[in-house]
Amino acid sequence: MDPNTFPTKGNLIAAKNSLALARQGYELMDKKRNILIRELMELIDKASTLQREIDDTFSEAYTALQFANINNGITGVWETAATIPIENSVKVKTRSIMGTEIPLVEYEKRSGVPYSLQSSRASLDDAVIKFERVKELTLKLAQVENSAYRLANNIKKTQKRANALKNITIPYYTGLVKDITTALEEKEREEFTRLKVIKRNNVKKKAKENR
């Protein structure tokens, strides 16, 4: 038998403290879950908006690329593309939301086109600018989707802990407090009855001695 379940006042105090901590822990888990869910809903809305914008920008970019191929020739477009430096400025940092580490993508945004304007036509410049916008939106979407995934995973863990506190820990300590309280009250009643019997016997004994 677990000695912590013995009906003593010390165990009763310990059980009440554990129950209070469990209830406080559940409230904190519930608040954390609600905050994370709110953050997740905002990210889902943001992801939907970004996805629609990416789809529209991709469509515009490919249309612009077709015009560039026609005006500059496919070979000319390929030669210009070969001069564009590889993107290596992307950096991923992290920030915390209620203990959840989510990514923060940073990169150097280019202004204009990364080649000489004298060797290109406006149609190619337009295509490059639009694909730069696609890259920017894709990085943002990747950040948002990854953040949403991590938040969803943390929400699942938080919900599991909250359920354990609500359905297991709190009922256990609630029952333990009730059982110990009942046992102590019963012991007090027995002690009170025993003292009454002793007192009554002492009164009778004194009455006999005084006769």
C-alpha positions as a Python dict, from the first residue, in 0.01 Angstrom:
ca = {
    (1, 'M'): (0, 0, 0),
    (2, 'D'): (124, 348, -84),
    (3, 'P'): (216, 523, 245),
    (4, 'N'): (99, 852, 91),
    (5, 'T'): (-257, 720, 99),
    (6, 'F'): (-254, 654, 477),
    (7, 'P'): (-524, 865, 648),
    (8, 'T'): (-299, 1115, 825),
    (9, 'K'): (-323, 1494, 839),
    (10, 'G'): (20, 1521, 674),
    (11, 'N'): (-94, 1307, 381),
    (12, 'L'): (-418, 1507, 358),
    (13, 'I'): (-223, 1834, 331),
    (14, 'A'): (11, 1678, 71),
    (15, 'A'): (-285, 1545, -130),
    (16, 'K'): (-459, 1884, -123),
    (17, 'N'): (-138, 2054, -239),
    (18, 'S'): (-97, 1801, -522),
    (19, 'L'): (-461, 1852, -622),
    (20, 'A'): (-415, 2231, -628),
    (21, 'L'): (-101, 2196, -841),
    (22, 'A'): (-277, 1957, -1080),
    (23, 'R'): (-568, 2201, -1123),
    (24, 'Q'): (-329, 2490, -1174),
    (25, 'G'): (-133, 2283, -1426),
    (26, 'Y'): (-451, 2200, -1616),
    (27, 'E'): (-551, 2567, -1631),
    (28, 'L'): (-207, 2658, -1765),
    (29, 'M'): (-217, 2376, -2023),
    (30, 'D'): (-566, 2485, -2128),
    (31, 'K'): (-456, 2849, -2169),
    (32, 'K'): (-146, 2741, -2359),
    (33, 'R'): (-352, 2522, -2590),
    (34, 'N'): (-598, 2806, -2662),
    (35, 'I'): (-315, 3049, -2738),
    (36, 'L'): (-145, 2798, -2969),
    (37, 'I'): (-473, 2722, -3146),
    (38, 'R'): (-533, 3094, -3203),
    (39, 'E'): (-181, 3131, -3343),
    (40, 'L'): (-235, 2825, -3564),
    (41, 'M'): (-562, 2960, -3703),
    (42, 'E'): (-390, 3287, -3793),
    (43, 'L'): (-110, 3097, -3967),
    (44, 'I'): (-359, 2883, -4161),
    (45, 'D'): (-537, 3197, -4285),
    (46, 'K'): (-201, 3351, -4373),
    (47, 'A'): (-92, 3037, -4558),
    (48, 'S'): (-413, 3035, -4762),
    (49, 'T'): (-362, 3399, -4860),
    (50, 'L'): (2, 3338, -4953),
    (51, 'Q'): (-85, 3029, -5156),
    (52, 'R'): (-340, 3221, -5360),
    (53, 'E'): (-89, 3503, -5415),
    (54, 'I'): (180, 3254, -5518),
    (55, 'D'): (-56, 3087, -5767),
    (56, 'D'): (-141, 3423, -5924),
    (57, 'T'): (222, 3538, -5929),
    (58, 'F'): (341, 3206, -6076),
    (59, 'S'): (86, 3240, -6354),
    (60, 'E'): (198, 3595, -6427),
    (61, 'A'): (567, 3494, -6409),
    (62, 'Y'): (529, 3206, -6657),
    (63, 'T'): (332, 3428, -6893),
    (64, 'A'): (610, 3687, -6871),
    (65, 'L'): (869, 3412, -6933),
    (66, 'Q'): (687, 3306, -7248),
    (67, 'F'): (700, 3662, -7379),
    (68, 'A'): (1069, 3681, -7283),
    (69, 'N'): (1141, 3360, -7478),
    (70, 'I'): (965, 3504, -7780),
    (71, 'N'): (1133, 3847, -7762),
    (72, 'N'): (1481, 3740, -7652),
    (73, 'G'): (1493, 3384, -7780),
    (74, 'I'): (1523, 3079, -7557),
    (75, 'T'): (1901, 3077, -7596),
    (76, 'G'): (1922, 3442, -7497),
    (77, 'V'): (1708, 3377, -7189),
    (78, 'W'): (1927, 3081, -7090),
    (79, 'E'): (2245, 3286, -7132),
    (80, 'T'): (2103, 3565, -6916),
    (81, 'A'): (1982, 3316, -6656),
    (82, 'A'): (2335, 3174, -6630),
    (83, 'T'): (2463, 3516, -6520),
    (84, 'I'): (2221, 3541, -6226),
    (85, 'P'): (2406, 3458, -5900),
    (86, 'I'): (2294, 3163, -5689),
    (87, 'E'): (2074, 3261, -5396),
    (88, 'N'): (2278, 3207, -5080),
    (89, 'S'): (2152, 3483, -4854),
    (90, 'V'): (1870, 3281, -4699),
    (91, 'K'): (1911, 3233, -4323),
    (92, 'V'): (1677, 3053, -4086),
    (93, 'K'): (1650, 3169, -3726),
    (94, 'T'): (1394, 3070, -3464),
    (95, 'R'): (1159, 3240, -3223),
    (96, 'S'): (949, 3092, -2945),
    (97, 'I'): (571, 3091, -2908),
    (98, 'M'): (468, 2935, -2575),
    (99, 'G'): (771, 2706, -2583),
    (100, 'T'): (734, 2618, -2952),
    (101, 'E'): (1040, 2701, -3162),
    (102, 'I'): (920, 2823, -3500),
    (103, 'P'): (1139, 2929, -3796),
    (104, 'L'): (1206, 3288, -3896),
    (105, 'V'): (1335, 3309, -4254),
    (106, 'E'): (1554, 3603, -4350),
    (107, 'Y'): (1715, 3686, -4685),
    (108, 'E'): (1851, 3981, -4878),
    (109, 'K'): (1585, 4114, -5109),
    (110, 'R'): (1719, 4215, -5449),
    (111, 'S'): (1620, 4544, -5605),
    (112, 'G'): (1586, 4556, -5982),
    (113, 'V'): (1746, 4284, -6197),
    (114, 'P'): (2087, 4119, -6129),
    (115, 'Y'): (2232, 4179, -6477),
    (116, 'S'): (2300, 4457, -6725),
    (117, 'L'): (1983, 4615, -6864),
    (118, 'Q'): (2164, 4686, -7192),
    (119, 'S'): (2171, 4315, -7281),
    (120, 'S'): (1802, 4243, -7216),
    (121, 'R'): (1458, 4350, -7314),
    (122, 'A'): (1172, 4468, -7091),
    (123, 'S'): (988, 4135, -7124),
    (124, 'L'): (1283, 3947, -6970),
    (125, 'D'): (1322, 4205, -6693),
    (126, 'D'): (953, 4169, -6614),
    (127, 'A'): (982, 3789, -6593),
    (128, 'V'): (1286, 3809, -6362),
    (129, 'I'): (1113, 4057, -6129),
    (130, 'K'): (802, 3838, -6113),
    (131, 'F'): (1004, 3522, -6037),
    (132, 'E'): (1188, 3716, -5764),
    (133, 'R'): (845, 3785, -5616),
    (134, 'V'): (760, 3413, -5644),
    (135, 'K'): (1078, 3329, -5452),
    (136, 'E'): (994, 3582, -5181),
    (137, 'L'): (640, 3447, -5141),
    (138, 'T'): (764, 3085, -5143),
    (139, 'L'): (1006, 3158, -4858),
    (140, 'K'): (725, 3321, -4660),
    (141, 'L'): (491, 3029, -4727),
    (142, 'A'): (758, 2777, -4623),
    (143, 'Q'): (806, 2967, -4297),
    (144, 'V'): (433, 2983, -4229),
    (145, 'E'): (363, 2618, -4314),
    (146, 'N'): (658, 2492, -4107),
    (147, 'S'): (547, 2710, -3816),
    (148, 'A'): (190, 2577, -3846),
    (149, 'Y'): (317, 2218, -3845),
    (150, 'R'): (524, 2275, -3531),
    (151, 'L'): (237, 2452, -3354),
    (152, 'A'): (-4, 2172, -3445),
    (153, 'N'): (240, 1917, -3304),
    (154, 'N'): (276, 2114, -2980),
    (155, 'I'): (-101, 2156, -2955),
    (156, 'K'): (-135, 1778, -2977),
    (157, 'K'): (118, 1728, -2696),
    (158, 'T'): (-41, 2001, -2483),
    (159, 'Q'): (-387, 1850, -2533),
    (160, 'K'): (-254, 1510, -2428),
    (161, 'R'): (-104, 1653, -2108),
    (162, 'A'): (-420, 1851, -2032),
    (163, 'N'): (-634, 1539, -2079),
    (164, 'A'): (-404, 1340, -1848),
    (165, 'L'): (-439, 1605, -1577),
    (166, 'K'): (-815, 1638, -1624),
    (167, 'N'): (-904, 1269, -1656),
    (168, 'I'): (-639, 1098, -1444),
    (169, 'T'): (-440, 1318, -1206),
    (170, 'I'): (-716, 1551, -1083),
    (171, 'P'): (-974, 1272, -1027),
    (172, 'Y'): (-709, 1065, -845),
    (173, 'Y'): (-617, 1339, -598),
    (174, 'T'): (-981, 1448, -564),
    (175, 'G'): (-1070, 1092, -461),
    (176, 'L'): (-762, 1067, -236),
    (177, 'V'): (-852, 1390, -52),
    (178, 'K'): (-1208, 1267, -9),
    (179, 'D'): (-1099, 924, 117),
    (180, 'I'): (-844, 1062, 363),
    (181, 'T'): (-1090, 1328, 485),
    (182, 'T'): (-1360, 1064, 536),
    (183, 'A'): (-1117, 835, 721),
    (184, 'L'): (-996, 1116, 946),
    (185, 'E'): (-1351, 1226, 1022),
    (186, 'E'): (-1442, 867, 1107),
    (187, 'K'): (-1135, 842, 1329),
    (188, 'E'): (-1234, 1168, 1504),
    (189, 'R'): (-1586, 1038, 1562),
    (190, 'E'): (-1446, 716, 1706),
    (191, 'E'): (-1209, 915, 1927),
    (192, 'F'): (-1493, 1142, 2039),
    (193, 'T'): (-1711, 840, 2121),
    (194, 'R'): (-1423, 675, 2308),
    (195, 'L'): (-1363, 990, 2514),
    (196, 'K'): (-1734, 1014, 2596),
    (197, 'V'): (-1735, 653, 2718),
    (198, 'I'): (-1423, 717, 2927),
    (199, 'K'): (-1577, 1033, 3074),
    (200, 'R'): (-1903, 855, 3152),
    (201, 'N'): (-1717, 570, 3321),
    (202, 'N'): (-1512, 818, 3526),
    (203, 'V'): (-1830, 993, 3639),
    (204, 'K'): (-1982, 663, 3745),
    (205, 'K'): (-1661, 565, 3923),
    (206, 'K'): (-1650, 892, 4117),
    (207, 'A'): (-2018, 860, 4206),
    (208, 'K'): (-1954, 515, 4357),
    (209, 'E'): (-1654, 642, 4552),
    (210, 'N'): (-1859, 924, 4702),
    (211, 'R'): (-2130, 695, 4835),
}
